[in-house]
């Protein structure tokens, strides 16, 4: 996984991307906010979810300015309703 992150995708976002996990190549390390923007650019159908998706890096919720490095595990977690 050289110059990439492992992307885990949950709930409705997984349905949009059609997979629970993928390897996402990156040109350079970035922030969590930049990564989410890049994922939405590559997968435009995910854009309506962008404002409500939480990003976790290596198991910890990240702020938009938190760093993402090559080899990190990044989870995209949209809101989930239960009943």
N, CA, C and O atoms as a CHARMM CRD file, in Angstrom:
* protein
*
  332
    1    1 UNK  N      0.85100  -1.19300   0.00000 PROA 1      0.00000
    2    1 UNK  CA     0.00000   0.00000   0.00000 PROA 1      0.00000
    3    1 UNK  C      0.88600   1.24200   0.00000 PROA 1      0.00000
    4    1 UNK  O      0.72600   2.12500   0.84300 PROA 1      0.00000
    5    2 UNK  N      1.80400   1.30500  -0.93200 PROA 2      0.00000
    6    2 UNK  CA     2.71900   2.42700  -1.04300 PROA 2      0.00000
    7    2 UNK  C      1.98200   3.64900  -1.57800 PROA 2      0.00000
    8    2 UNK  O      1.29300   3.56900  -2.59500 PROA 2      0.00000
    9    3 UNK  N      2.12900   4.77700  -0.89200 PROA 3      0.00000
   10    3 UNK  CA     1.48600   6.04100  -1.29000 PROA 3      0.00000
   11    3 UNK  C     -0.02800   5.90000  -1.43700 PROA 3      0.00000
   12    3 UNK  O     -0.61900   6.35300  -2.41800 PROA 3      0.00000
   13    4 UNK  N     -0.63400   5.26700  -0.44600 PROA 4      0.00000
   14    4 UNK  CA    -2.08400   5.07600  -0.45000 PROA 4      0.00000
   15    4 UNK  C     -2.56100   4.95600   0.98700 PROA 4      0.00000
   16    4 UNK  O     -1.76300   4.80200   1.91100 PROA 4      0.00000
   17    5 UNK  N     -3.87700   5.02800   1.16100 PROA 5      0.00000
   18    5 UNK  CA    -4.50400   4.76500   2.45700 PROA 5      0.00000
   19    5 UNK  C     -5.52100   3.64800   2.25600 PROA 5      0.00000
   20    5 UNK  O     -6.02300   3.43500   1.15300 PROA 5      0.00000
   21    6 UNK  N     -5.81100   2.94800   3.33500 PROA 6      0.00000
   22    6 UNK  CA    -6.87300   1.94000   3.32000 PROA 6      0.00000
   23    6 UNK  C     -8.14200   2.65800   3.74000 PROA 6      0.00000
   24    6 UNK  O     -8.21500   3.20300   4.84200 PROA 6      0.00000
   25    7 UNK  N     -9.12900   2.66300   2.88200 PROA 7      0.00000
   26    7 UNK  CA   -10.36400   3.39100   3.12100 PROA 7      0.00000
   27    7 UNK  C    -11.47200   2.40500   3.47500 PROA 7      0.00000
   28    7 UNK  O    -11.79400   1.51600   2.68600 PROA 7      0.00000
   29    8 UNK  N    -12.05200   2.56300   4.66100 PROA 8      0.00000
   30    8 UNK  CA   -13.18700   1.76200   5.10000 PROA 8      0.00000
   31    8 UNK  C    -14.43300   2.62800   4.96800 PROA 8      0.00000
   32    8 UNK  O    -14.42800   3.79200   5.36900 PROA 8      0.00000
   33    9 UNK  N    -15.49100   2.06700   4.41300 PROA 9      0.00000
   34    9 UNK  CA   -16.68800   2.84700   4.11600 PROA 9      0.00000
   35    9 UNK  C    -17.89500   2.15000   4.74400 PROA 9      0.00000
   36    9 UNK  O    -18.09200   0.95100   4.55000 PROA 9      0.00000
   37   10 UNK  N    -18.70300   2.90300   5.49700 PROA 10     0.00000
   38   10 UNK  CA   -19.79800   2.32200   6.25300 PROA 10     0.00000
   39   10 UNK  C    -21.16100   2.85500   5.81900 PROA 10     0.00000
   40   10 UNK  O    -21.27100   3.92100   5.21300 PROA 10     0.00000
   41   11 UNK  N    -22.19900   2.07700   6.15000 PROA 11     0.00000
   42   11 UNK  CA   -23.61200   2.43800   6.01500 PROA 11     0.00000
   43   11 UNK  C    -23.93800   2.94800   4.60800 PROA 11     0.00000
   44   11 UNK  O    -23.55000   2.32100   3.62200 PROA 11     0.00000
   45   12 UNK  N    -24.63900   4.06900   4.50700 PROA 12     0.00000
   46   12 UNK  CA   -25.07600   4.59500   3.21800 PROA 12     0.00000
   47   12 UNK  C    -23.93000   4.93700   2.28800 PROA 12     0.00000
   48   12 UNK  O    -24.06400   4.81500   1.07000 PROA 12     0.00000
   49   13 UNK  N    -22.80100   5.36600   2.84400 PROA 13     0.00000
   50   13 UNK  CA   -21.64200   5.68100   2.00300 PROA 13     0.00000
   51   13 UNK  C    -21.12000   4.41200   1.33000 PROA 13     0.00000
   52   13 UNK  O    -20.68200   4.45400   0.18100 PROA 13     0.00000
   53   14 UNK  N    -21.16500   3.28800   2.04200 PROA 14     0.00000
   54   14 UNK  CA   -20.75100   2.00100   1.46600 PROA 14     0.00000
   55   14 UNK  C    -21.67900   1.65000   0.30200 PROA 14     0.00000
   56   14 UNK  O    -21.22300   1.16900  -0.73500 PROA 14     0.00000
   57   15 UNK  N    -22.97900   1.89000   0.47600 PROA 15     0.00000
   58   15 UNK  CA   -23.93100   1.60400  -0.59300 PROA 15     0.00000
   59   15 UNK  C    -23.63300   2.44800  -1.83000 PROA 15     0.00000
   60   15 UNK  O    -23.73500   1.95800  -2.95500 PROA 15     0.00000
   61   16 UNK  N    -23.26600   3.70900  -1.62600 PROA 16     0.00000
   62   16 UNK  CA   -22.95500   4.60600  -2.74000 PROA 16     0.00000
   63   16 UNK  C    -21.69900   4.14300  -3.47800 PROA 16     0.00000
   64   16 UNK  O    -21.68300   4.11800  -4.70900 PROA 16     0.00000
   65   17 UNK  N    -20.65100   3.78000  -2.74500 PROA 17     0.00000
   66   17 UNK  CA   -19.39900   3.35800  -3.37100 PROA 17     0.00000
   67   17 UNK  C    -19.45200   1.91700  -3.85900 PROA 17     0.00000
   68   17 UNK  O    -18.66800   1.52600  -4.72300 PROA 17     0.00000
   69   18 UNK  N    -20.36600   1.12700  -3.31500 PROA 18     0.00000
   70   18 UNK  CA   -20.50400  -0.25000  -3.75400 PROA 18     0.00000
   71   18 UNK  C    -19.47000  -1.19800  -3.17900 PROA 18     0.00000
   72   18 UNK  O    -19.31600  -2.31600  -3.67000 PROA 18     0.00000
   73   19 UNK  N    -18.75800  -0.76900  -2.14800 PROA 19     0.00000
   74   19 UNK  CA   -17.74300  -1.60500  -1.52000 PROA 19     0.00000
   75   19 UNK  C    -17.52300  -1.13900  -0.08800 PROA 19     0.00000
   76   19 UNK  O    -17.65200   0.05200   0.19400 PROA 19     0.00000
   77   20 UNK  N    -17.19100  -2.05700   0.82600 PROA 20     0.00000
   78   20 UNK  CA   -16.92500  -1.64900   2.20000 PROA 20     0.00000
   79   20 UNK  C    -15.48100  -1.18900   2.42500 PROA 20     0.00000
   80   20 UNK  O    -15.16500  -0.61000   3.46400 PROA 20     0.00000
   81   21 UNK  N    -14.61900  -1.44600   1.45700 PROA 21     0.00000
   82   21 UNK  CA   -13.20100  -1.14400   1.65700 PROA 21     0.00000
   83   21 UNK  C    -12.50600  -0.99300   0.31200 PROA 21     0.00000
   84   21 UNK  O    -12.82300  -1.70200  -0.64300 PROA 21     0.00000
   85   22 UNK  N    -11.55500  -0.06300   0.24400 PROA 22     0.00000
   86   22 UNK  CA   -10.73400   0.06900  -0.94800 PROA 22     0.00000
   87   22 UNK  C     -9.40400   0.70100  -0.59300 PROA 22     0.00000
   88   22 UNK  O     -9.26100   1.32500   0.45900 PROA 22     0.00000
   89   23 UNK  N     -8.44800   0.53800  -1.46100 PROA 23     0.00000
   90   23 UNK  CA    -7.15600   1.18800  -1.31700 PROA 23     0.00000
   91   23 UNK  C     -7.20800   2.44400  -2.17700 PROA 23     0.00000
   92   23 UNK  O     -7.46800   2.37800  -3.37900 PROA 23     0.00000
   93   24 UNK  N     -6.95700   3.59400  -1.54500 PROA 24     0.00000
   94   24 UNK  CA    -7.06500   4.87300  -2.23900 PROA 24     0.00000
   95   24 UNK  C     -5.66800   5.46700  -2.41800 PROA 24     0.00000
   96   24 UNK  O     -5.06300   5.91300  -1.44300 PROA 24     0.00000
   97   25 UNK  N     -5.14600   5.48200  -3.64400 PROA 25     0.00000
   98   25 UNK  CA    -3.84200   6.09300  -3.88900 PROA 25     0.00000
   99   25 UNK  C     -3.90500   7.59900  -3.64800 PROA 25     0.00000
  100   25 UNK  O     -4.90200   8.24800  -3.96500 PROA 25     0.00000
  101   26 UNK  N     -2.82900   8.14300  -3.08300 PROA 26     0.00000
  102   26 UNK  CA    -2.72800   9.57900  -2.83000 PROA 26     0.00000
  103   26 UNK  C     -1.45200  10.12000  -3.46200 PROA 26     0.00000
  104   26 UNK  O     -0.42900   9.43500  -3.48800 PROA 26     0.00000
  105   27 UNK  N     -1.50900  11.33400  -3.96500 PROA 27     0.00000
  106   27 UNK  CA    -0.31600  11.97300  -4.52700 PROA 27     0.00000
  107   27 UNK  C      0.64400  12.40600  -3.42300 PROA 27     0.00000
  108   27 UNK  O      1.86100  12.40000  -3.60900 PROA 27     0.00000
  109   28 UNK  N      0.08300  12.78300  -2.26800 PROA 28     0.00000
  110   28 UNK  CA     0.89400  13.26900  -1.14500 PROA 28     0.00000
  111   28 UNK  C      0.08000  13.11000   0.13300 PROA 28     0.00000
  112   28 UNK  O     -1.14400  12.98700   0.07700 PROA 28     0.00000
  113   29 UNK  N      0.74500  13.11000   1.28000 PROA 29     0.00000
  114   29 UNK  CA    -0.01200  13.13700   2.53600 PROA 29     0.00000
  115   29 UNK  C     -0.92600  14.36400   2.52100 PROA 29     0.00000
  116   29 UNK  O     -0.64600  15.34800   1.83600 PROA 29     0.00000
  117   30 UNK  N     -2.01300  14.29500   3.28000 PROA 30     0.00000
  118   30 UNK  CA    -2.99800  15.37100   3.25300 PROA 30     0.00000
  119   30 UNK  C     -3.67400  15.47100   4.61400 PROA 30     0.00000
  120   30 UNK  O     -3.23900  14.84200   5.57800 PROA 30     0.00000
  121   31 UNK  N     -4.73400  16.26100   4.68800 PROA 31     0.00000
  122   31 UNK  CA    -5.53100  16.34500   5.90400 PROA 31     0.00000
  123   31 UNK  C     -6.79000  15.49500   5.71900 PROA 31     0.00000
  124   31 UNK  O     -7.10800  15.07800   4.60500 PROA 31     0.00000
  125   32 UNK  N     -7.49200  15.24600   6.80800 PROA 32     0.00000
  126   32 UNK  CA    -8.74000  14.48400   6.73300 PROA 32     0.00000
  127   32 UNK  C     -9.75400  15.20200   5.83800 PROA 32     0.00000
  128   32 UNK  O    -10.45700  14.56100   5.05600 PROA 32     0.00000
  129   33 UNK  N     -9.82900  16.52100   5.95100 PROA 33     0.00000
  130   33 UNK  CA   -10.74000  17.29300   5.10700 PROA 33     0.00000
  131   33 UNK  C    -10.37800  17.20100   3.63400 PROA 33     0.00000
  132   33 UNK  O    -11.25600  17.06200   2.78200 PROA 33     0.00000
  133   34 UNK  N     -9.09800  17.27600   3.33400 PROA 34     0.00000
  134   34 UNK  CA    -8.65600  17.15500   1.94200 PROA 34     0.00000
  135   34 UNK  C     -8.93500  15.75700   1.40300 PROA 34     0.00000
  136   34 UNK  O     -9.31200  15.59800   0.24200 PROA 34     0.00000
  137   35 UNK  N     -8.75100  14.75100   2.24200 PROA 35     0.00000
  138   35 UNK  CA    -9.01500  13.38200   1.81800 PROA 35     0.00000
  139   35 UNK  C    -10.50000  13.19700   1.49000 PROA 35     0.00000
  140   35 UNK  O    -10.84400  12.61200   0.46300 PROA 35     0.00000
  141   36 UNK  N    -11.37300  13.69600   2.36100 PROA 36     0.00000
  142   36 UNK  CA   -12.80100  13.57400   2.10500 PROA 36     0.00000
  143   36 UNK  C    -13.17900  14.30200   0.81200 PROA 36     0.00000
  144   36 UNK  O    -13.99200  13.80100   0.03600 PROA 36     0.00000
  145   37 UNK  N    -12.60200  15.46600   0.58100 PROA 37     0.00000
  146   37 UNK  CA   -12.86500  16.19500  -0.66300 PROA 37     0.00000
  147   37 UNK  C    -12.40600  15.38800  -1.87800 PROA 37     0.00000
  148   37 UNK  O    -13.09100  15.35800  -2.90000 PROA 37     0.00000
  149   38 UNK  N    -11.25000  14.73400  -1.76600 PROA 38     0.00000
  150   38 UNK  CA   -10.72600  13.92700  -2.86700 PROA 38     0.00000
  151   38 UNK  C    -11.61000  12.71000  -3.12700 PROA 38     0.00000
  152   38 UNK  O    -11.86300  12.36700  -4.28200 PROA 38     0.00000
  153   39 UNK  N    -12.08100  12.05800  -2.07000 PROA 39     0.00000
  154   39 UNK  CA   -12.97200  10.91000  -2.23800 PROA 39     0.00000
  155   39 UNK  C    -14.25100  11.36200  -2.94300 PROA 39     0.00000
  156   39 UNK  O    -14.73300  10.67800  -3.84700 PROA 39     0.00000
  157   40 UNK  N    -14.79600  12.49500  -2.54200 PROA 40     0.00000
  158   40 UNK  CA   -16.01100  13.01100  -3.18800 PROA 40     0.00000
  159   40 UNK  C    -15.75100  13.41400  -4.63400 PROA 40     0.00000
  160   40 UNK  O    -16.64100  13.30400  -5.47700 PROA 40     0.00000
  161   41 UNK  N    -14.54900  13.87700  -4.92700 PROA 41     0.00000
  162   41 UNK  CA   -14.19300  14.21300  -6.31100 PROA 41     0.00000
  163   41 UNK  C    -14.13600  12.93800  -7.16300 PROA 41     0.00000
  164   41 UNK  O    -14.63200  12.91100  -8.28900 PROA 41     0.00000
  165   42 UNK  N    -13.52700  11.88700  -6.61000 PROA 42     0.00000
  166   42 UNK  CA   -13.40500  10.62700  -7.35100 PROA 42     0.00000
  167   42 UNK  C    -14.72500   9.87000  -7.43800 PROA 42     0.00000
  168   42 UNK  O    -14.96000   9.12700  -8.39100 PROA 42     0.00000
  169   43 UNK  N    -15.57500  10.05800  -6.45000 PROA 43     0.00000
  170   43 UNK  CA   -16.86700   9.36600  -6.38300 PROA 43     0.00000
  171   43 UNK  C    -17.96100  10.41600  -6.18200 PROA 43     0.00000
  172   43 UNK  O    -18.44600  10.59000  -5.06400 PROA 43     0.00000
  173   44 UNK  N    -18.35600  11.12000  -7.24900 PROA 44     0.00000
  174   44 UNK  CA   -19.29800  12.23700  -7.13400 PROA 44     0.00000
  175   44 UNK  C    -20.62900  11.87500  -6.46900 PROA 44     0.00000
  176   44 UNK  O    -21.25900  12.74000  -5.86100 PROA 44     0.00000
  177   45 UNK  N    -21.06200  10.64100  -6.56800 PROA 45     0.00000
  178   45 UNK  CA   -22.32900  10.24300  -5.94100 PROA 45     0.00000
  179   45 UNK  C    -22.26100  10.34900  -4.42200 PROA 45     0.00000
  180   45 UNK  O    -23.29800  10.35600  -3.75900 PROA 45     0.00000
  181   46 UNK  N    -21.05700  10.43000  -3.86300 PROA 46     0.00000
  182   46 UNK  CA   -20.89300  10.55900  -2.42000 PROA 46     0.00000
  183   46 UNK  C    -21.01700  12.01900  -1.96200 PROA 46     0.00000
  184   46 UNK  O    -21.19600  12.26900  -0.77000 PROA 46     0.00000
  185   47 UNK  N    -20.92700  12.96100  -2.86100 PROA 47     0.00000
  186   47 UNK  CA   -20.92900  14.38800  -2.51000 PROA 47     0.00000
  187   47 UNK  C    -22.11200  14.82500  -1.64500 PROA 47     0.00000
  188   47 UNK  O    -21.90900  15.63200  -0.73800 PROA 47     0.00000
  189   48 UNK  N    -23.34200  14.33500  -1.87300 PROA 48     0.00000
  190   48 UNK  CA   -24.44200  14.75700  -0.99400 PROA 48     0.00000
  191   48 UNK  C    -24.23400  14.35300   0.47200 PROA 48     0.00000
  192   48 UNK  O    -24.82200  14.96200   1.36600 PROA 48     0.00000
  193   49 UNK  N    -23.42000  13.35300   0.72300 PROA 49     0.00000
  194   49 UNK  CA   -23.13100  12.90100   2.08800 PROA 49     0.00000
  195   49 UNK  C    -22.01100  13.71000   2.74600 PROA 49     0.00000
  196   49 UNK  O    -21.83100  13.63100   3.96200 PROA 49     0.00000
  197   50 UNK  N    -21.27100  14.47200   1.97500 PROA 50     0.00000
  198   50 UNK  CA   -20.02500  15.08600   2.44600 PROA 50     0.00000
  199   50 UNK  C    -20.15500  15.86200   3.75500 PROA 50     0.00000
  200   50 UNK  O    -19.30600  15.72500   4.63400 PROA 50     0.00000
  201   51 UNK  N    -21.18200  16.65800   3.89600 PROA 51     0.00000
  202   51 UNK  CA   -21.31400  17.50700   5.08500 PROA 51     0.00000
  203   51 UNK  C    -21.58300  16.70500   6.35200 PROA 51     0.00000
  204   51 UNK  O    -21.31300  17.18300   7.45400 PROA 51     0.00000
  205   52 UNK  N    -22.10400  15.50600   6.21200 PROA 52     0.00000
  206   52 UNK  CA   -22.45900  14.74200   7.40800 PROA 52     0.00000
  207   52 UNK  C    -21.53300  13.56300   7.69400 PROA 52     0.00000
  208   52 UNK  O    -21.69000  12.90000   8.71900 PROA 52     0.00000
  209   53 UNK  N    -20.58400  13.28900   6.82300 PROA 53     0.00000
  210   53 UNK  CA   -19.66300  12.16200   7.03800 PROA 53     0.00000
  211   53 UNK  C    -18.61500  12.52600   8.08000 PROA 53     0.00000
  212   53 UNK  O    -18.00800  13.59500   8.02600 PROA 53     0.00000
  213   54 UNK  N    -18.41500  11.61900   9.02800 PROA 54     0.00000
  214   54 UNK  CA   -17.31100  11.74400   9.99500 PROA 54     0.00000
  215   54 UNK  C    -16.14600  10.93800   9.45100 PROA 54     0.00000
  216   54 UNK  O    -16.33100   9.87600   8.85700 PROA 54     0.00000
  217   55 UNK  N    -14.95300  11.45200   9.65900 PROA 55     0.00000
  218   55 UNK  CA   -13.74000  10.77000   9.22400 PROA 55     0.00000
  219   55 UNK  C    -12.98900  10.30600  10.46400 PROA 55     0.00000
  220   55 UNK  O    -12.81100  11.07000  11.41300 PROA 55     0.00000
  221   56 UNK  N    -12.55200   9.05900  10.45200 PROA 56     0.00000
  222   56 UNK  CA   -11.70900   8.53600  11.51700 PROA 56     0.00000
  223   56 UNK  C    -10.39700   8.08200  10.88900 PROA 56     0.00000
  224   56 UNK  O    -10.38400   7.44500   9.83500 PROA 56     0.00000
  225   57 UNK  N     -9.29900   8.41800  11.54800 PROA 57     0.00000
  226   57 UNK  CA    -7.97400   8.01800  11.06700 PROA 57     0.00000
  227   57 UNK  C     -7.36000   7.10100  12.11300 PROA 57     0.00000
  228   57 UNK  O     -7.17500   7.48500  13.26800 PROA 57     0.00000
  229   58 UNK  N     -7.05300   5.89700  11.69200 PROA 58     0.00000
  230   58 UNK  CA    -6.46000   4.89200  12.58300 PROA 58     0.00000
  231   58 UNK  C     -7.29400   4.70100  13.85300 PROA 58     0.00000
  232   58 UNK  O     -6.75300   4.59700  14.95400 PROA 58     0.00000
  233   59 UNK  N     -8.61500   4.65600  13.68100 PROA 59     0.00000
  234   59 UNK  CA    -9.51800   4.35600  14.78100 PROA 59     0.00000
  235   59 UNK  C     -9.91500   5.52400  15.66000 PROA 59     0.00000
  236   59 UNK  O    -10.60900   5.33100  16.65800 PROA 59     0.00000
  237   60 UNK  N     -9.48900   6.73900  15.31500 PROA 60     0.00000
  238   60 UNK  CA    -9.80700   7.92200  16.11500 PROA 60     0.00000
  239   60 UNK  C    -10.49300   8.95800  15.23200 PROA 60     0.00000
  240   60 UNK  O    -10.01000   9.27800  14.14600 PROA 60     0.00000
  241   61 UNK  N    -11.63100   9.48300  15.71200 PROA 61     0.00000
  242   61 UNK  CA   -12.29500  10.53600  14.93300 PROA 61     0.00000
  243   61 UNK  C    -11.32500  11.68200  14.69200 PROA 61     0.00000
  244   61 UNK  O    -10.59500  12.09800  15.59200 PROA 61     0.00000
  245   62 UNK  N    -11.33100  12.18600  13.45700 PROA 62     0.00000
  246   62 UNK  CA   -10.39400  13.23600  13.05600 PROA 62     0.00000
  247   62 UNK  C    -11.12900  14.53300  12.77200 PROA 62     0.00000
  248   62 UNK  O    -12.27400  14.53000  12.32000 PROA 62     0.00000
  249   63 UNK  N    -10.45600  15.64100  13.04300 PROA 63     0.00000
  250   63 UNK  CA   -10.94300  16.95400  12.61500 PROA 63     0.00000
  251   63 UNK  C    -10.46300  17.17200  11.18600 PROA 63     0.00000
  252   63 UNK  O     -9.55300  16.48500  10.72200 PROA 63     0.00000
  253   64 UNK  N    -11.06500  18.11500  10.49800 PROA 64     0.00000
  254   64 UNK  CA   -10.71800  18.36700   9.09600 PROA 64     0.00000
  255   64 UNK  C     -9.23500  18.65500   8.91400 PROA 64     0.00000
  256   64 UNK  O     -8.66100  18.30700   7.88200 PROA 64     0.00000
  257   65 UNK  N     -8.60000  19.29200   9.91200 PROA 65     0.00000
  258   65 UNK  CA    -7.18900  19.67800   9.77200 PROA 65     0.00000
  259   65 UNK  C     -6.20500  18.60200  10.22600 PROA 65     0.00000
  260   65 UNK  O     -4.99400  18.79100  10.11100 PROA 65     0.00000
  261   66 UNK  N     -6.70200  17.48200  10.73800 PROA 66     0.00000
  262   66 UNK  CA    -5.81100  16.41000  11.20000 PROA 66     0.00000
  263   66 UNK  C     -5.12200  15.73700  10.02000 PROA 66     0.00000
  264   66 UNK  O     -5.72600  15.57700   8.95900 PROA 66     0.00000
  265   67 UNK  N     -3.86100  15.34000  10.19700 PROA 67     0.00000
  266   67 UNK  CA    -3.09500  14.76500   9.08800 PROA 67     0.00000
  267   67 UNK  C     -3.49700  13.33000   8.75300 PROA 67     0.00000
  268   67 UNK  O     -3.91500  12.55900   9.61600 PROA 67     0.00000
  269   68 UNK  N     -3.35800  13.00700   7.48700 PROA 68     0.00000
  270   68 UNK  CA    -3.51200  11.64600   6.97700 PROA 68     0.00000
  271   68 UNK  C     -2.22700  11.31500   6.23900 PROA 68     0.00000
  272   68 UNK  O     -1.80400  12.05500   5.35100 PROA 68     0.00000
  273   69 UNK  N     -1.60700  10.19700   6.60800 PROA 69     0.00000
  274   69 UNK  CA    -0.33100   9.79400   6.01000 PROA 69     0.00000
  275   69 UNK  C     -0.50900   8.51600   5.19600 PROA 69     0.00000
  276   69 UNK  O     -1.48400   7.78500   5.37400 PROA 69     0.00000
  277   70 UNK  N      0.43300   8.25900   4.30900 PROA 70     0.00000
  278   70 UNK  CA     0.42800   7.01300   3.55900 PROA 70     0.00000
  279   70 UNK  C      0.38600   5.84700   4.54000 PROA 70     0.00000
  280   70 UNK  O      1.07300   5.86300   5.56100 PROA 70     0.00000
  281   71 UNK  N     -0.42400   4.83400   4.22900 PROA 71     0.00000
  282   71 UNK  CA    -0.52100   3.66100   5.07300 PROA 71     0.00000
  283   71 UNK  C     -1.56500   3.75500   6.17000 PROA 71     0.00000
  284   71 UNK  O     -1.84800   2.75400   6.82700 PROA 71     0.00000
  285   72 UNK  N     -2.14800   4.93500   6.38900 PROA 72     0.00000
  286   72 UNK  CA    -3.18100   5.08100   7.41900 PROA 72     0.00000
  287   72 UNK  C     -4.45100   4.33400   7.02400 PROA 72     0.00000
  288   72 UNK  O     -4.71800   4.10300   5.84500 PROA 72     0.00000
  289   73 UNK  N     -5.22400   3.96500   8.04200 PROA 73     0.00000
  290   73 UNK  CA    -6.55300   3.40900   7.82600 PROA 73     0.00000
  291   73 UNK  C     -7.54700   4.52700   8.09200 PROA 73     0.00000
  292   73 UNK  O     -7.59900   5.06900   9.19500 PROA 73     0.00000
  293   74 UNK  N     -8.32900   4.86800   7.08800 PROA 74     0.00000
  294   74 UNK  CA    -9.27900   5.97500   7.16900 PROA 74     0.00000
  295   74 UNK  C    -10.68900   5.42300   7.00900 PROA 74     0.00000
  296   74 UNK  O    -10.97400   4.71000   6.04700 PROA 74     0.00000
  297   75 UNK  N    -11.56500   5.74800   7.94300 PROA 75     0.00000
  298   75 UNK  CA   -12.95300   5.30900   7.87100 PROA 75     0.00000
  299   75 UNK  C    -13.84800   6.48800   7.57100 PROA 75     0.00000
  300   75 UNK  O    -13.68800   7.56500   8.14600 PROA 75     0.00000
  301   76 UNK  N    -14.79300   6.28300   6.66600 PROA 76     0.00000
  302   76 UNK  CA   -15.83200   7.26900   6.36900 PROA 76     0.00000
  303   76 UNK  C    -17.10700   6.76900   7.01600 PROA 76     0.00000
  304   76 UNK  O    -17.61200   5.70000   6.67400 PROA 76     0.00000
  305   77 UNK  N    -17.63200   7.55900   7.96500 PROA 77     0.00000
  306   77 UNK  CA   -18.76100   7.13200   8.76500 PROA 77     0.00000
  307   77 UNK  C    -19.90800   8.14100   8.61600 PROA 77     0.00000
  308   77 UNK  O    -19.88600   9.20700   9.23000 PROA 77     0.00000
  309   78 UNK  N    -20.90100   7.79700   7.80100 PROA 78     0.00000
  310   78 UNK  CA   -22.05300   8.68400   7.66400 PROA 78     0.00000
  311   78 UNK  C    -22.98200   8.50100   8.86100 PROA 78     0.00000
  312   78 UNK  O    -22.82900   7.54300   9.61800 PROA 78     0.00000
  313   79 UNK  N    -23.94100   9.40600   9.04100 PROA 79     0.00000
  314   79 UNK  CA   -24.88900   9.23700  10.13400 PROA 79     0.00000
  315   79 UNK  C    -25.70400   7.95600   9.91200 PROA 79     0.00000
  316   79 UNK  O    -26.02900   7.59600   8.78100 PROA 79     0.00000
  317   80 UNK  N    -26.01700   7.29500  11.00000 PROA 80     0.00000
  318   80 UNK  CA   -26.77000   6.04500  10.92900 PROA 80     0.00000
  319   80 UNK  C    -28.00200   6.19800  11.81100 PROA 80     0.00000
  320   80 UNK  O    -27.88900   6.56100  12.98200 PROA 80     0.00000
  321   81 UNK  N    -29.16300   5.92600  11.25800 PROA 81     0.00000
  322   81 UNK  CA   -30.40600   5.98500  12.03000 PROA 81     0.00000
  323   81 UNK  C    -30.76800   4.58100  12.48300 PROA 81     0.00000
  324   81 UNK  O    -30.59100   3.61400  11.74200 PROA 81     0.00000
  325   82 UNK  N    -31.26000   4.47900  13.66600 PROA 82     0.00000
  326   82 UNK  CA   -31.68100   3.17300  14.17300 PROA 82     0.00000
  327   82 UNK  C    -33.10100   3.25700  14.68600 PROA 82     0.00000
  328   82 UNK  O    -33.67700   4.33800  14.80900 PROA 82     0.00000
  329   83 UNK  N    -33.64300   2.11700  14.97600 PROA 83     0.00000
  330   83 UNK  CA   -35.01000   2.15600  15.42600 PROA 83     0.00000
  331   83 UNK  C    -35.30100   1.16600  16.50500 PROA 83     0.00000
  332   83 UNK  O    -36.43200   1.09000  16.98500 PROA 83     0.00000
